[in-house]
Amino acid sequence: MLYSLFSGTGISGVLVKVAGPRLILRGCEIHEPGEQPAKADGEIVIHEANVDYFQIVGS
């Protein structure tokens, strides 16, 4: 999944848990405009209010 945030940042990863309004992802890459994707260590927690939209992408 690719999560596009209101900040303009994109995060791709596997959604492993939904904890209330929080989405917990693993195996993530951070996508900043004009930059190469950067791998993220561990888990990333995103509050659903920060998500503009999400896209299901193929592997």
Phi and psi restraints in degrees (value plus and minus 20) as a CYANA .aco file:
   2 LEU   PHI    -136.8   -96.8
   2 LEU   PSI      99.8   139.8
   3 TYR   PHI    -122.7   -82.7
   3 TYR   PSI     100.3   140.3
   4 SER   PHI    -117.7   -77.7
   4 SER   PSI     103.6   143.6
   5 LEU   PHI    -116.2   -76.2
   5 LEU   PSI     137.5   177.5
   6 PHE   PHI     -80.8   -40.8
   6 PHE   PSI     -43.2    -3.2
   7 SER   PHI     -92.3   -52.3
   7 SER   PSI     -33.7     6.3
   8 GLY   PHI      80.7   120.7
   8 GLY   PSI     -31.7     8.3
   9 THR   PHI    -100.4   -60.4
   9 THR   PSI     126.4   166.4
  10 GLY   PHI    -135.9   -95.9
  10 GLY   PSI     125.7   165.7
  11 ILE   PHI    -151.0  -111.0
  11 ILE   PSI     102.6   142.6
  12 SER   PHI    -127.2   -87.2
  12 SER   PSI     121.2   161.2
  13 GLY   PHI     154.8   194.8
  13 GLY   PSI    -195.9  -155.9
  14 VAL   PHI    -122.3   -82.3
  14 VAL   PSI     102.7   142.7
  15 LEU   PHI     -93.1   -53.1
  15 LEU   PSI      97.3   137.3
  16 VAL   PHI    -127.0   -87.0
  16 VAL   PSI     -39.1     0.9
  17 LYS   PHI    -182.4  -142.4
  17 LYS   PSI     126.8   166.8
  18 VAL   PHI    -136.7   -96.7
  18 VAL   PSI      98.6   138.6
  19 ALA   PHI    -138.1   -98.1
  19 ALA   PSI      71.0   111.0
  20 GLY   PHI      43.9    83.9
  20 GLY   PSI    -146.6  -106.6
  21 PRO   PHI    -105.6   -65.6
  21 PRO   PSI     -13.6    26.4
  22 ARG   PHI    -123.2   -83.2
  22 ARG   PSI     115.6   155.6
  23 LEU   PHI    -124.6   -84.6
  23 LEU   PSI     108.9   148.9
  24 ILE   PHI    -131.9   -91.9
  24 ILE   PSI     102.6   142.6
  25 LEU   PHI    -140.6  -100.6
  25 LEU   PSI     131.8   171.8
  26 ARG   PHI    -149.5  -109.5
  26 ARG   PSI     142.0   182.0
  27 GLY   PHI      43.2    83.2
  27 GLY   PSI      23.4    63.4
  28 CYS   PHI    -111.9   -71.9
  28 CYS   PSI     134.3   174.3
  29 GLU   PHI    -146.5  -106.5
  29 GLU   PSI     120.2   160.2
  30 ILE   PHI    -118.8   -78.8
  30 ILE   PSI     110.0   150.0
  31 HIS   PHI    -135.6   -95.6
  31 HIS   PSI      89.1   129.1
  32 GLU   PHI    -124.2   -84.2
  32 GLU   PSI     121.6   161.6
  33 PRO   PHI     -75.9   -35.9
  33 PRO   PSI     110.1   150.1
  34 GLY   PHI      59.1    99.1
  34 GLY   PSI     -15.5    24.5
  35 GLU   PHI    -142.2  -102.2
  35 GLU   PSI     139.7   179.7
  36 GLN   PHI     -94.4   -54.4
  36 GLN   PSI     126.7   166.7
  37 PRO   PHI     -79.2   -39.2
  37 PRO   PSI     122.7   162.7
  38 ALA   PHI    -138.9   -98.9
  38 ALA   PSI     111.8   151.8
  39 LYS   PHI     -91.0   -51.0
  39 LYS   PSI     123.0   163.0
  40 ALA   PHI    -130.0   -90.0
  40 ALA   PSI     117.0   157.0
  41 ASP   PHI    -101.2   -61.2
  41 ASP   PSI     128.6   168.6
  42 GLY   PHI      49.1    89.1
  42 GLY   PSI    -168.3  -128.3
  43 GLU   PHI    -123.7   -83.7
  43 GLU   PSI     134.4   174.4
  44 ILE   PHI    -138.9   -98.9
  44 ILE   PSI     114.5   154.5
  45 VAL   PHI    -132.2   -92.2
  45 VAL   PSI     105.3   145.3
  46 ILE   PHI    -139.7   -99.7
  46 ILE   PSI     111.7   151.7
  47 HIS   PHI     -99.2   -59.2
  47 HIS   PSI     112.9   152.9
  48 GLU   PHI     -79.6   -39.6
  48 GLU   PSI     -43.7    -3.7
  49 ALA   PHI     -87.4   -47.4
  49 ALA   PSI     -38.7     1.3
  50 ASN   PHI    -108.8   -68.8
  50 ASN   PSI     -26.3    13.7
  51 VAL   PHI    -109.3   -69.3
  51 VAL   PSI     100.9   140.9
  52 ASP   PHI     -95.6   -55.6
  52 ASP   PSI     -71.3   -31.3
  53 TYR   PHI    -181.5  -141.5
  53 TYR   PSI     147.0   187.0
  54 PHE   PHI    -150.8  -110.8
  54 PHE   PSI     134.8   174.8
  55 GLN   PHI    -151.6  -111.6
  55 GLN   PSI     114.4   154.4
  56 ILE   PHI    -106.7   -66.7
  56 ILE   PSI     100.7   140.7
  57 VAL   PHI    -134.2   -94.2
  57 VAL   PSI     129.2   169.2
  58 GLY   PHI     -95.1   -55.1
  58 GLY   PSI     143.0   183.0
